[in-house]
Amino acid sequence: MNADLVERLDRLLPQTQCGQCGYAGCRPYAEAMARGEADVDHCPPGGDAGARALAKVLGVPARPYDRARGEHKPLQVALIIEADCIGCTKCIQACPVDAIIGGSKHMHTVIEPLCTGCELCVPACPVDCIELVAAA
């Protein structure tokens, strides 16, 4: 596999690590594209512009991203409603980029610059105390 090609593709991806592409993160998706095993249209966070950029690097026809995989949204970050947090740590376990800190039975918080807005923490929360807000 061409490591330079993988690196170029990975840099074009939004690094949300959300898994909407069907891979366990942006790097595995880039590797699959470089091997010719994945199309350029699998990344909702990258949107149509991202799919076009990936197609250009790969020298394949551009196509819009696959809307069946999810909605393209503006950059967002998670916000924990601290008064409602029970400290279960399920959000911490779900976060693919370690952007949530806290301890068992203690309030948790999001380190905003690290949060990619992947939304994986939202369904993990049993008390529905996580909101997604527009990134600053």
Buried (B, 14 or more C-beta within 10 A) or exposed (E): EEEEBBEBBBEBBBBBBBBBBEBEBBBBBBBBBBEEEBBBBBBBBBBBEBBBBBBEBBEEEBBEBBEEBBEBEEEBBBBBEEEEBBEBBBBBEBBBBEBBEBEEEEBBBBBEEEBBBBBBBBEBBEEEBBEBEEEE
